[in-house]
Structures are given as C-alpha cells and as structure tokens.
Amino acid sequence: MNETTRPHDAFFKALLTQPGAAGVFLRERLPANVAALLSADEPVLEPASFIDAALREHHSDLLFRVSTVTGTTAFVYVLVEHKSYPDPLVGFQLLRYLVAIWQRYLTDGGRRPLPAIVPLVVYHGAERWNVSRDFAALFEPFESLTPYCPSFCYELSDLGTIADAELSRFVLLRSGLMALKHALLRRSGVDLEAIVATELSGNDFTLTLLRYILTVYEEVDRPTLKRVMTRLQEEGNQDMVSIIAREWLEKGEAQGLAQGLAKGMRQGMERGIAQGLERGLSEGLAKGEAKGLVQGEARILMRILERRFGGISKAVRERIEEADPATLENWADRAVDAATLDDVFAVDRNQ
C-alpha cells in the first residue's frame, strides 16, 4: 500500500522521523521507569531490512534501537494503530513482530542475552481502547494451563484520552499528535490554528502537516484555514501557501462534486459552484449544453478516481468517456466510499 491509501501511516512515520521527535516521544510515552533507563543518545531508526519481509507492508511500524544508562542495548517497537475500533488481536500481531525481530537479530550475528523489546501501540481511533494489554487474555482461563501460555504486555498510548496541551512538550510533536488525534474522533471545534502552531512557521514539516489535514479530515473550517495560510504567507512561506491552496481547491472540487453527483446533478453543481469549485462541470453549466455537461461529469469522475486511487488506466478513461449520464452518476456515488477502483465499476447486485 502507498502513502495515498495509508495516509495515517505515512504521516506518523514522517512525524517520528523529524529531528528530535523520536527521543522526546519515547521519553514522554513510555512508562517513567522505562524512560529513566534510556540514555541521552537519540534513538536510532533501524533500516527496513532489519524487519522481516512479511512485515514490511506495515510501513509505519517503526523499530528504534536505544541505548540504556547502563550501556546495554534495547529495542522499542512502535506500532501505530489507526482503526476506528480497538483490535482484540493486536497482541498476537505484536508477538509475531517480536519473534521476527529477535530472529533477525540472531541471524545477523547477535548473541545472548536477547535485547529487550518494549512494544508501544499508538492508537487514535474513534472509540476508547477497551482491549486487554495482556497477551495471556487471549487464552481460555484454565489455571492448570497458564504455565504453557506465553504472556507479555504492551504499552498503549491512546491519544484520544490525552488533552491536546499534554500530548507533548515538543511543539512539532504536539502538533503532529494533535492532527492524528482529531483525524478520526470527528469532534467539533478542532483548533486548527493550535495544530498548525505559529512556532512551526518555516519548518518543512508544516507542509506535511497541512497536506495530511486536507487529505483525511472530513471537514476543515475554511475561514480558519485561510487565517493560517495568510499567517504563513506573511511569514515568508509563499511557496508552501501556493502548494496548499492548489491542493485545497482540488480536494474541495473532488469531494464537493462527488457528493453533488450522488445526491442530484443540479443541486450538487450549484453547491460546488457556491463553494468556489469552478472547474469540471462549470463549463457545461455555463454553456447549457447537454454534451458539455456529460463531458464535465466524466472529467470530474476521472479526477475523483485519480485522487482516490492514484491514477487510472487508458481503458478506464475510455469507459468513462463512453458512459451515459445515469451511469456516470452511479459510478460517482460509488466512488465516494469504494475501497478499490474495481468496486466503483462493479455490477449492481440487483441486476
């Protein structure tokens, strides 16, 4: 999966690989007695080759090597969990990872004793995490069999239970964790200006932060975003503002017109134009020509599919260009929630 289909993963990895972020994050989110064992040295992000090939699809799973105050080495494995519900089998998933990491350590010439690994799950789903953090809870509670069942615990950082101001003392890290926290909670009154903090002005991560917000947030307060962009522009970030303004327009165009096509062509187009979505269907509306309208619908549908699935083939383009208005509307309706490109063009179940 790429960064388009896993935006939370890509953003989390970008956040923790910012200079200084990983060290602060681990010290703030690990238990105090564990954090006290860490030396002042910055954590070292292990290369992807260290992790078993079967695990590489989870490209936000980060393995840090940290040194301790005693001079020994430990590993901290960080798993970002962004489902909208707690995963009862995350302990089993972690166990697979732990075994694979130890196996690679031994294969690469490591010796006993094995390095300690502290699993840390970072969760920012909509619900409270209500799954036991004890792996042994997955087994039937037969006391006589307990000695034969593996048992370990993982640490959990549920961002939704932490006040925004307490997410981190490091401004960049706090802004990134706030963006993750509110991405799935769907709470009203999200302080966008606090997320895009003034202290981040001039930092390249601001562009990554704004792109993430525009990609995953269902609603973005337009006046507030304009104020943020005006502030960035005044502080000399003209190029960044231009990039975000263009991507904001494209996102609004794709979302607004997809919803409009699904709910009713004219109502949707009027709403899109009112919101400044001049492209796509505007030419057809201005001319009042049926042929231009169909071409506009096809063009918008292709833009939506490209934004959602990262490009479409020539065959798909030809299929869209040859479709009638009713079929285009049906495909646009599916494009809003479809998991894959194939789902958009699937035959209706009632046919």
BALOBA-1460 file (C-alpha; in Angstrom, 3 decimals):
// residues 351
<rec num="1" residu="m" x="0.000" y="0.000" z="0.000"/>
<rec num="2" residu="n" x="1.219" y="3.501" z="-0.800"/>
<rec num="3" residu="e" x="1.022" y="6.801" z="1.033"/>
<rec num="4" residu="t" x="-2.213" y="7.698" z="-0.766"/>
<rec num="5" residu="t" x="-4.085" y="4.698" z="0.616"/>
<rec num="6" residu="r" x="-2.418" y="4.738" z="4.062"/>
<rec num="7" residu="p" x="-2.172" y="8.467" z="4.881"/>
<rec num="8" residu="h" x="-2.138" y="7.908" z="8.668"/>
<rec num="9" residu="d" x="0.805" y="5.524" z="8.381"/>
<rec num="10" residu="a" x="2.791" y="7.841" z="6.143"/>
<rec num="11" residu="f" x="2.118" y="10.854" z="8.368"/>
<rec num="12" residu="f" x="3.023" y="9.032" z="11.594"/>
<rec num="13" residu="k" x="6.307" y="7.873" z="10.097"/>
<rec num="14" residu="a" x="7.077" y="11.371" z="8.818"/>
<rec num="15" residu="l" x="6.336" y="12.773" z="12.271"/>
<rec num="16" residu="l" x="8.586" y="10.415" z="14.226"/>
<rec num="17" residu="t" x="11.455" y="10.758" z="11.777"/>
<rec num="18" residu="q" x="11.625" y="14.540" z="12.283"/>
<rec num="19" residu="p" x="14.851" y="15.562" z="14.069"/>
<rec num="20" residu="g" x="14.474" y="15.144" z="17.818"/>
<rec num="21" residu="a" x="10.891" y="13.852" z="17.680"/>
<rec num="22" residu="a" x="11.524" y="10.155" z="18.381"/>
<rec num="23" residu="g" x="13.594" y="10.781" z="21.503"/>
<rec num="24" residu="v" x="11.004" y="13.103" z="23.023"/>
<rec num="25" residu="f" x="8.137" y="10.818" z="22.003"/>
<rec num="26" residu="l" x="9.621" y="7.712" z="23.617"/>
<rec num="27" residu="r" x="10.545" y="9.509" z="26.827"/>
<rec num="28" residu="e" x="7.076" y="11.040" z="27.112"/>
<rec num="29" residu="r" x="5.010" y="7.987" z="26.142"/>
<rec num="30" residu="l" x="6.916" y="5.089" z="27.716"/>
<rec num="31" residu="p" x="6.370" y="4.353" z="31.434"/>
<rec num="32" residu="a" x="8.506" y="6.574" z="33.675"/>
<rec num="33" residu="n" x="10.617" y="3.671" z="34.968"/>
<rec num="34" residu="v" x="11.387" y="2.569" z="31.390"/>
<rec num="35" residu="a" x="12.083" y="6.104" z="30.162"/>
<rec num="36" residu="a" x="14.502" y="6.550" z="33.077"/>
<rec num="37" residu="l" x="16.623" y="3.679" z="31.674"/>
<rec num="38" residu="l" x="17.174" y="5.444" z="28.337"/>
<rec num="39" residu="s" x="20.439" y="7.273" z="27.784"/>
<rec num="40" residu="a" x="20.560" y="10.806" z="26.413"/>
<rec num="41" residu="d" x="21.533" y="9.460" z="22.979"/>
<rec num="42" residu="e" x="18.962" y="9.861" z="20.232"/>
<rec num="43" residu="p" x="17.111" y="6.663" z="19.232"/>
<rec num="44" residu="v" x="18.349" y="5.074" z="16.024"/>
<rec num="45" residu="l" x="15.697" y="4.075" z="13.494"/>
<rec num="46" residu="e" x="16.508" y="0.578" z="12.278"/>
<rec num="47" residu="p" x="16.508" y="0.198" z="8.479"/>
<rec num="48" residu="a" x="13.612" y="-1.609" z="6.830"/>
<rec num="49" residu="s" x="15.892" y="-4.555" z="6.039"/>
<rec num="50" residu="f" x="16.003" y="-5.357" z="9.747"/>
<rec num="51" residu="i" x="12.288" y="-6.130" z="9.808"/>
<rec num="52" residu="d" x="11.070" y="-9.374" z="8.287"/>
<rec num="53" residu="a" x="9.895" y="-9.033" z="4.678"/>
<rec num="54" residu="a" x="6.419" y="-10.281" z="5.623"/>
<rec num="55" residu="l" x="6.026" y="-7.276" z="7.915"/>
<rec num="56" residu="r" x="7.126" y="-4.537" z="5.531"/>
<rec num="57" residu="e" x="3.573" y="-3.825" z="4.334"/>
<rec num="58" residu="h" x="3.074" y="-2.172" z="7.705"/>
<rec num="59" residu="h" x="5.432" y="0.616" z="6.720"/>
<rec num="60" residu="s" x="4.556" y="2.820" z="9.677"/>
<rec num="61" residu="d" x="5.730" y="0.199" z="12.168"/>
<rec num="62" residu="l" x="8.926" y="1.710" z="13.479"/>
<rec num="63" residu="l" x="11.716" y="-0.102" z="15.267"/>
<rec num="64" residu="f" x="14.061" y="2.106" z="17.267"/>
<rec num="65" residu="r" x="17.329" y="0.981" z="18.849"/>
<rec num="66" residu="v" x="18.016" y="2.807" z="22.076"/>
<rec num="67" residu="s" x="20.952" y="2.630" z="24.440"/>
<rec num="68" residu="t" x="20.411" y="2.462" z="28.172"/>
<rec num="69" residu="v" x="22.145" y="4.297" z="31.004"/>
<rec num="70" residu="t" x="23.990" y="1.040" z="31.752"/>
<rec num="71" residu="g" x="25.404" y="0.863" z="28.228"/>
<rec num="72" residu="t" x="23.286" y="-2.081" z="27.047"/>
<rec num="73" residu="t" x="21.016" y="-2.019" z="24.019"/>
<rec num="74" residu="a" x="17.251" y="-2.333" z="23.895"/>
<rec num="75" residu="f" x="14.672" y="-2.012" z="21.163"/>
<rec num="76" residu="v" x="11.426" y="-0.113" z="21.211"/>
<rec num="77" residu="y" x="8.910" y="-1.251" z="18.636"/>
<rec num="78" residu="v" x="6.301" y="1.371" z="17.798"/>
<rec num="79" residu="l" x="3.084" y="0.315" z="16.101"/>
<rec num="80" residu="v" x="0.592" y="2.950" z="15.014"/>
<rec num="81" residu="e" x="-2.976" y="1.626" z="15.164"/>
<rec num="82" residu="h" x="-5.454" y="3.868" z="13.419"/>
<rec num="83" residu="k" x="-8.524" y="1.673" z="13.059"/>
<rec num="84" residu="s" x="-11.859" y="3.091" z="14.111"/>
<rec num="85" residu="y" x="-12.211" y="0.262" z="16.610"/>
<rec num="86" residu="p" x="-9.825" y="-1.432" z="19.054"/>
<rec num="87" residu="d" x="-8.224" y="-4.570" z="17.636"/>
<rec num="88" residu="p" x="-8.548" y="-7.536" z="20.050"/>
<rec num="89" residu="l" x="-5.769" y="-9.420" z="18.229"/>
<rec num="90" residu="v" x="-3.153" y="-6.675" z="18.277"/>
<rec num="91" residu="g" x="-1.273" y="-8.653" z="20.948"/>
<rec num="92" residu="f" x="-0.976" y="-11.616" z="18.581"/>
<rec num="93" residu="q" x="0.225" y="-9.278" z="15.837"/>
<rec num="94" residu="l" x="2.852" y="-7.842" z="18.153"/>
<rec num="95" residu="l" x="4.047" y="-11.312" z="19.172"/>
<rec num="96" residu="r" x="4.727" y="-12.140" z="15.526"/>
<rec num="97" residu="y" x="6.721" y="-8.947" z="15.177"/>
<rec num="98" residu="l" x="8.724" y="-9.562" z="18.351"/>
<rec num="99" residu="v" x="9.706" y="-13.076" z="17.295"/>
<rec num="100" residu="a" x="10.662" y="-11.851" z="13.808"/>
<rec num="101" residu="i" x="12.831" y="-9.078" z="15.245"/>
<rec num="102" residu="w" x="14.639" y="-11.447" z="17.618"/>
<rec num="103" residu="q" x="15.099" y="-13.949" z="14.796"/>
<rec num="104" residu="r" x="16.663" y="-11.294" z="12.583"/>
<rec num="105" residu="y" x="18.873" y="-10.182" z="15.478"/>
<rec num="106" residu="l" x="20.231" y="-13.723" z="15.882"/>
<rec num="107" residu="t" x="20.575" y="-14.232" z="12.130"/>
<rec num="108" residu="d" x="22.660" y="-11.057" z="11.906"/>
<rec num="109" residu="g" x="25.103" y="-12.410" z="14.486"/>
<rec num="110" residu="g" x="23.526" y="-11.168" z="17.690"/>
<rec num="111" residu="r" x="24.276" y="-13.076" z="20.870"/>
<rec num="112" residu="r" x="22.565" y="-13.833" z="24.118"/>
<rec num="113" residu="p" x="21.111" y="-12.288" z="26.103"/>
<rec num="114" residu="l" x="18.471" y="-11.138" z="23.655"/>
<rec num="115" residu="p" x="17.750" y="-7.418" z="23.653"/>
<rec num="116" residu="a" x="14.596" y="-6.326" z="25.429"/>
<rec num="117" residu="i" x="11.813" y="-5.041" z="23.177"/>
<rec num="118" residu="v" x="9.164" y="-2.709" z="24.579"/>
<rec num="119" residu="p" x="6.067" y="-2.783" z="22.331"/>
<rec num="120" residu="l" x="4.240" y="0.536" z="22.250"/>
<rec num="121" residu="v" x="0.892" y="0.825" z="20.489"/>
<rec num="122" residu="v" x="-0.144" y="4.340" z="19.491"/>
<rec num="123" residu="y" x="-3.892" y="4.443" z="18.946"/>
<rec num="124" residu="h" x="-6.033" y="7.264" z="17.610"/>
<rec num="125" residu="g" x="-9.319" y="5.583" z="16.749"/>
<rec num="126" residu="a" x="-12.779" y="6.969" z="17.465"/>
<rec num="127" residu="e" x="-13.521" y="4.616" z="20.381"/>
<rec num="128" residu="r" x="-11.768" y="4.117" z="23.687"/>
<rec num="129" residu="w" x="-9.312" y="1.224" z="23.653"/>
<rec num="130" residu="n" x="-11.082" y="-1.497" z="25.648"/>
<rec num="131" residu="v" x="-8.854" y="-4.476" z="24.809"/>
<rec num="132" residu="s" x="-6.682" y="-6.092" z="27.471"/>
<rec num="133" residu="r" x="-2.990" y="-5.279" z="27.059"/>
<rec num="134" residu="d" x="-2.050" y="-8.683" z="28.458"/>
<rec num="135" residu="f" x="-1.418" y="-11.254" z="25.734"/>
<rec num="136" residu="a" x="-2.464" y="-14.052" z="28.100"/>
<rec num="137" residu="a" x="-6.034" y="-12.693" z="27.986"/>
<rec num="138" residu="l" x="-6.390" y="-14.275" z="24.536"/>
<rec num="139" residu="f" x="-6.377" y="-17.778" z="26.065"/>
<rec num="140" residu="e" x="-9.042" y="-19.730" z="27.921"/>
<rec num="141" residu="p" x="-8.560" y="-19.084" z="31.648"/>
<rec num="142" residu="f" x="-7.582" y="-22.608" z="32.716"/>
<rec num="143" residu="e" x="-5.250" y="-22.153" z="35.672"/>
<rec num="144" residu="s" x="-3.548" y="-25.501" z="35.141"/>
<rec num="145" residu="l" x="-2.588" y="-24.461" z="31.569"/>
<rec num="146" residu="t" x="-1.337" y="-20.983" z="32.454"/>
<rec num="147" residu="p" x="2.372" y="-22.012" z="32.611"/>
<rec num="148" residu="y" x="2.178" y="-23.122" z="28.978"/>
<rec num="149" residu="c" x="0.701" y="-19.917" z="27.589"/>
<rec num="150" residu="p" x="3.057" y="-17.106" z="26.592"/>
<rec num="151" residu="s" x="2.405" y="-13.847" z="28.333"/>
<rec num="152" residu="f" x="3.612" y="-10.294" z="27.792"/>
<rec num="153" residu="c" x="2.150" y="-6.805" z="27.967"/>
<rec num="154" residu="y" x="2.379" y="-3.899" z="25.572"/>
<rec num="155" residu="e" x="2.224" y="-0.222" z="26.374"/>
<rec num="156" residu="l" x="-0.666" y="1.788" z="24.973"/>
<rec num="157" residu="s" x="-0.857" y="5.465" z="24.164"/>
<rec num="158" residu="d" x="-4.496" y="6.315" z="23.389"/>
<rec num="159" residu="l" x="-4.233" y="9.833" z="22.009"/>
<rec num="160" residu="g" x="-7.961" y="10.412" z="22.407"/>
<rec num="161" residu="t" x="-7.667" y="10.267" z="26.196"/>
<rec num="162" residu="i" x="-4.867" y="12.858" z="26.383"/>
<rec num="163" residu="a" x="-5.558" y="16.603" z="26.484"/>
<rec num="164" residu="d" x="-4.171" y="18.415" z="23.452"/>
<rec num="165" residu="a" x="-1.780" y="20.530" z="25.504"/>
<rec num="166" residu="e" x="-0.395" y="17.417" z="27.211"/>
<rec num="167" residu="l" x="0.363" y="15.430" z="24.072"/>
<rec num="168" residu="s" x="3.955" y="16.671" z="24.080"/>
<rec num="169" residu="r" x="6.174" y="19.487" z="25.285"/>
<rec num="170" residu="f" x="7.859" y="19.500" z="21.849"/>
<rec num="171" residu="v" x="5.788" y="21.804" z="19.601"/>
<rec num="172" residu="l" x="6.307" y="19.872" z="16.370"/>
<rec num="173" residu="l" x="5.459" y="16.560" z="18.025"/>
<rec num="174" residu="r" x="2.431" y="18.039" z="19.803"/>
<rec num="175" residu="s" x="1.081" y="19.438" z="16.523"/>
<rec num="176" residu="g" x="1.523" y="16.113" z="14.730"/>
<rec num="177" residu="l" x="-0.109" y="14.093" z="17.512"/>
<rec num="178" residu="m" x="-2.996" y="16.575" z="17.664"/>
<rec num="179" residu="a" x="-3.555" y="16.114" z="13.938"/>
<rec num="180" residu="l" x="-3.609" y="12.325" z="14.366"/>
<rec num="181" residu="k" x="-5.835" y="12.520" z="17.443"/>
<rec num="182" residu="h" x="-8.581" y="14.565" z="15.797"/>
<rec num="183" residu="a" x="-8.440" y="12.853" z="12.390"/>
<rec num="184" residu="l" x="-10.826" y="10.069" z="13.429"/>
<rec num="185" residu="l" x="-12.521" y="11.431" z="16.558"/>
<rec num="186" residu="r" x="-14.825" y="13.657" z="14.474"/>
<rec num="187" residu="r" x="-15.242" y="16.120" z="17.319"/>
<rec num="188" residu="s" x="-16.452" y="19.622" z="16.591"/>
<rec num="189" residu="g" x="-14.413" y="22.680" z="17.428"/>
<rec num="190" residu="v" x="-10.993" y="21.303" z="16.458"/>
<rec num="191" residu="d" x="-8.459" y="24.112" z="16.950"/>
<rec num="192" residu="l" x="-6.741" y="24.117" z="13.587"/>
<rec num="193" residu="e" x="-4.657" y="27.160" z="14.488"/>
<rec num="194" residu="a" x="-3.284" y="25.301" z="17.521"/>
<rec num="195" residu="i" x="-2.428" y="22.275" z="15.375"/>
<rec num="196" residu="v" x="-0.578" y="24.420" z="12.826"/>
<rec num="197" residu="a" x="1.294" y="26.220" z="15.597"/>
<rec num="198" residu="t" x="2.997" y="29.546" z="14.995"/>
<rec num="199" residu="e" x="6.289" y="28.024" z="16.118"/>
<rec num="200" residu="l" x="6.233" y="25.716" z="13.080"/>
<rec num="201" residu="s" x="6.483" y="28.586" z="10.605"/>
<rec num="202" residu="g" x="9.376" y="27.997" z="8.250"/>
<rec num="203" residu="n" x="9.553" y="24.281" z="9.140"/>
<rec num="204" residu="d" x="9.177" y="21.940" z="6.157"/>
<rec num="205" residu="f" x="7.034" y="19.641" z="8.300"/>
<rec num="206" residu="t" x="4.249" y="22.268" z="8.164"/>
<rec num="207" residu="l" x="3.587" y="21.319" z="4.546"/>
<rec num="208" residu="t" x="3.326" y="17.633" z="5.502"/>
<rec num="209" residu="l" x="1.001" y="18.557" z="8.353"/>
<rec num="210" residu="l" x="-1.344" y="20.636" z="6.189"/>
<rec num="211" residu="r" x="-1.415" y="18.009" z="3.447"/>
<rec num="212" residu="y" x="-2.368" y="15.366" z="5.987"/>
<rec num="213" residu="i" x="-5.194" y="17.516" z="7.360"/>
<rec num="214" residu="l" x="-6.584" y="18.244" z="3.883"/>
<rec num="215" residu="t" x="-6.345" y="14.545" z="2.972"/>
<rec num="216" residu="v" x="-8.010" y="12.881" z="5.961"/>
<rec num="217" residu="y" x="-10.218" y="15.458" z="7.690"/>
<rec num="218" residu="e" x="-13.845" y="15.201" z="6.620"/>
<rec num="219" residu="e" x="-14.398" y="18.888" z="7.342"/>
<rec num="220" residu="v" x="-11.929" y="21.749" z="7.509"/>
<rec num="221" residu="d" x="-13.073" y="25.149" z="8.746"/>
<rec num="222" residu="r" x="-12.439" y="27.333" z="5.708"/>
<rec num="223" residu="p" x="-12.081" y="30.729" z="7.499"/>
<rec num="224" residu="t" x="-9.625" y="29.234" z="9.993"/>
<rec num="225" residu="l" x="-7.572" y="27.586" z="7.252"/>
<rec num="226" residu="k" x="-7.484" y="30.886" z="5.381"/>
<rec num="227" residu="r" x="-6.196" y="32.632" z="8.503"/>
<rec num="228" residu="v" x="-3.491" y="30.005" z="8.917"/>
<rec num="229" residu="m" x="-2.459" y="30.317" z="5.278"/>
<rec num="230" residu="t" x="-2.446" y="34.120" z="5.498"/>
<rec num="231" residu="r" x="-0.195" y="33.916" z="8.543"/>
<rec num="232" residu="l" x="2.186" y="31.551" z="6.751"/>
<rec num="233" residu="q" x="2.258" y="33.834" z="3.729"/>
<rec num="234" residu="e" x="3.045" y="36.869" z="5.877"/>
<rec num="235" residu="e" x="5.902" y="34.919" z="7.466"/>
<rec num="236" residu="g" x="7.513" y="34.286" z="4.090"/>
<rec num="237" residu="n" x="6.126" y="30.829" z="3.250"/>
<rec num="238" residu="q" x="4.696" y="31.864" z="-0.124"/>
<rec num="239" residu="d" x="5.642" y="28.648" z="-1.946"/>
<rec num="240" residu="m" x="4.070" y="26.498" z="0.774"/>
<rec num="241" residu="v" x="0.859" y="28.548" z="0.692"/>
<rec num="242" residu="s" x="0.644" y="28.212" z="-3.094"/>
<rec num="243" residu="i" x="1.007" y="24.432" z="-2.922"/>
<rec num="244" residu="i" x="-1.605" y="24.073" z="-0.184"/>
<rec num="245" residu="a" x="-4.041" y="26.452" z="-1.908"/>
<rec num="246" residu="r" x="-3.880" y="24.385" z="-5.095"/>
<rec num="247" residu="e" x="-4.320" y="21.075" z="-3.273"/>
<rec num="248" residu="w" x="-7.149" y="22.525" z="-1.155"/>
<rec num="249" residu="l" x="-9.007" y="23.545" z="-4.321"/>
<rec num="250" residu="e" x="-8.529" y="20.093" z="-5.845"/>
<rec num="251" residu="k" x="-9.729" y="18.329" z="-2.689"/>
<rec num="252" residu="g" x="-12.800" y="20.563" z="-2.432"/>
<rec num="253" residu="e" x="-13.559" y="20.050" z="-6.085"/>
<rec num="254" residu="a" x="-13.328" y="16.263" z="-5.855"/>
<rec num="255" residu="q" x="-15.378" y="15.941" z="-2.656"/>
<rec num="256" residu="g" x="-17.983" y="18.549" z="-3.479"/>
<rec num="257" residu="l" x="-18.660" y="17.295" z="-6.973"/>
<rec num="258" residu="a" x="-18.708" y="13.639" z="-5.948"/>
<rec num="259" residu="q" x="-21.384" y="14.369" z="-3.351"/>
<rec num="260" residu="g" x="-23.263" y="16.540" z="-5.799"/>
<rec num="261" residu="l" x="-23.355" y="13.841" z="-8.447"/>
<rec num="262" residu="a" x="-24.538" y="11.314" z="-5.886"/>
<rec num="263" residu="k" x="-27.371" y="13.439" z="-4.465"/>
<rec num="264" residu="g" x="-28.615" y="15.139" z="-7.585"/>
<rec num="265" residu="m" x="-26.810" y="16.690" z="-10.503"/>
<rec num="266" residu="r" x="-28.131" y="20.227" z="-10.435"/>
<rec num="267" residu="q" x="-28.163" y="20.590" z="-6.656"/>
<rec num="268" residu="g" x="-24.649" y="19.247" z="-6.435"/>
<rec num="269" residu="m" x="-23.323" y="21.547" z="-9.159"/>
<rec num="270" residu="e" x="-24.902" y="24.616" z="-7.593"/>
<rec num="271" residu="r" x="-23.389" y="23.730" z="-4.235"/>
<rec num="272" residu="g" x="-19.998" y="23.128" z="-5.834"/>
<rec num="273" residu="i" x="-20.028" y="26.480" z="-7.629"/>
<rec num="274" residu="a" x="-21.111" y="28.262" z="-4.434"/>
<rec num="275" residu="q" x="-18.044" y="26.815" z="-2.712"/>
<rec num="276" residu="g" x="-15.677" y="28.031" z="-5.385"/>
<rec num="277" residu="l" x="-15.400" y="24.761" z="-7.275"/>
<rec num="278" residu="e" x="-15.280" y="26.354" z="-10.703"/>
<rec num="279" residu="r" x="-13.636" y="23.531" z="-12.603"/>
<rec num="280" residu="g" x="-15.063" y="20.434" z="-14.207"/>
<rec num="281" residu="l" x="-18.798" y="20.935" z="-14.556"/>
<rec num="282" residu="s" x="-18.701" y="24.756" z="-14.680"/>
<rec num="283" residu="e" x="-18.044" y="24.781" z="-18.445"/>
<rec num="284" residu="g" x="-21.060" y="22.569" z="-19.108"/>
<rec num="285" residu="l" x="-23.269" y="24.713" z="-16.889"/>
<rec num="286" residu="a" x="-22.124" y="27.962" z="-18.469"/>
<rec num="287" residu="k" x="-22.893" y="26.775" z="-21.996"/>
<rec num="288" residu="g" x="-26.033" y="24.899" z="-21.055"/>
<rec num="289" residu="e" x="-25.189" y="22.133" z="-23.479"/>
<rec num="290" residu="a" x="-26.074" y="18.538" z="-22.708"/>
<rec num="291" residu="k" x="-22.932" y="17.272" z="-24.398"/>
<rec num="292" residu="g" x="-20.725" y="19.607" z="-22.395"/>
<rec num="293" residu="l" x="-22.453" y="18.522" z="-19.181"/>
<rec num="294" residu="v" x="-21.732" y="14.840" z="-19.798"/>
<rec num="295" residu="q" x="-18.115" y="15.622" z="-20.637"/>
<rec num="296" residu="g" x="-17.825" y="17.637" z="-17.452"/>
<rec num="297" residu="e" x="-19.267" y="14.794" z="-15.371"/>
<rec num="298" residu="a" x="-16.826" y="12.341" z="-16.933"/>
<rec num="299" residu="r" x="-13.887" y="14.683" z="-16.324"/>
<rec num="300" residu="i" x="-14.813" y="15.158" z="-12.692"/>
<rec num="301" residu="l" x="-15.273" y="11.422" z="-12.131"/>
<rec num="302" residu="m" x="-11.817" y="10.754" z="-13.583"/>
<rec num="303" residu="r" x="-10.299" y="13.393" z="-11.286"/>
<rec num="304" residu="i" x="-12.034" y="11.841" z="-8.266"/>
<rec num="305" residu="l" x="-10.747" y="8.367" z="-9.165"/>
<rec num="306" residu="e" x="-7.204" y="9.667" z="-9.698"/>
<rec num="307" residu="r" x="-7.216" y="11.406" z="-6.320"/>
<rec num="308" residu="r" x="-8.610" y="8.348" z="-4.515"/>
<rec num="309" residu="f" x="-6.741" y="5.500" z="-6.219"/>
<rec num="310" residu="g" x="-3.565" y="7.107" z="-7.548"/>
<rec num="311" residu="g" x="-4.182" y="7.029" z="-11.304"/>
<rec num="312" residu="i" x="-6.432" y="5.272" z="-13.827"/>
<rec num="313" residu="s" x="-5.682" y="3.361" z="-16.996"/>
<rec num="314" residu="k" x="-6.485" y="4.350" z="-20.576"/>
<rec num="315" residu="a" x="-9.152" y="1.640" z="-20.703"/>
<rec num="316" residu="v" x="-10.923" y="3.087" z="-17.658"/>
<rec num="317" residu="r" x="-10.794" y="6.599" z="-19.176"/>
<rec num="318" residu="e" x="-12.371" y="5.344" z="-22.409"/>
<rec num="319" residu="r" x="-15.066" y="3.511" z="-20.465"/>
<rec num="320" residu="i" x="-15.950" y="6.699" z="-18.562"/>
<rec num="321" residu="e" x="-15.972" y="8.856" z="-21.712"/>
<rec num="322" residu="e" x="-18.431" y="6.482" z="-23.392"/>
<rec num="323" residu="a" x="-20.831" y="6.225" z="-20.432"/>
<rec num="324" residu="d" x="-24.256" y="7.900" z="-20.265"/>
<rec num="325" residu="p" x="-25.187" y="10.439" z="-17.526"/>
<rec num="326" residu="a" x="-27.067" y="7.898" z="-15.365"/>
<rec num="327" residu="t" x="-24.108" y="5.514" z="-15.351"/>
<rec num="328" residu="l" x="-21.685" y="8.337" z="-14.529"/>
<rec num="329" residu="e" x="-23.861" y="9.377" z="-11.602"/>
<rec num="330" residu="n" x="-23.957" y="5.793" z="-10.307"/>
<rec num="331" residu="w" x="-20.168" y="5.468" z="-10.538"/>
<rec num="332" residu="a" x="-19.654" y="8.819" z="-8.832"/>
<rec num="333" residu="d" x="-21.894" y="7.676" z="-5.970"/>
<rec num="334" residu="r" x="-19.783" y="4.546" z="-5.515"/>
<rec num="335" residu="a" x="-16.516" y="6.491" z="-5.808"/>
<rec num="336" residu="v" x="-17.224" y="8.276" z="-2.529"/>
<rec num="337" residu="d" x="-16.865" y="5.131" z="-0.376"/>
<rec num="338" residu="a" x="-15.408" y="2.422" z="-2.651"/>
<rec num="339" residu="a" x="-12.440" y="0.542" z="-1.178"/>
<rec num="340" residu="t" x="-10.916" y="-0.228" z="-4.587"/>
<rec num="341" residu="l" x="-11.200" y="1.007" z="-8.162"/>
<rec num="342" residu="d" x="-12.859" y="-2.269" z="-9.152"/>
<rec num="343" residu="d" x="-15.636" y="-1.626" z="-6.625"/>
<rec num="344" residu="v" x="-16.602" y="1.547" z="-8.483"/>
<rec num="345" residu="f" x="-17.376" y="-0.379" z="-11.666"/>
<rec num="346" residu="a" x="-18.848" y="-3.498" z="-10.029"/>
<rec num="347" residu="v" x="-22.154" y="-4.773" z="-11.420"/>
<rec num="348" residu="d" x="-25.093" y="-3.823" z="-9.206"/>
<rec num="349" residu="r" x="-26.249" y="-6.685" z="-7.000"/>
<rec num="350" residu="n" x="-29.861" y="-6.234" z="-8.074"/>
<rec num="351" residu="q" x="-29.073" y="-6.675" z="-11.746"/>
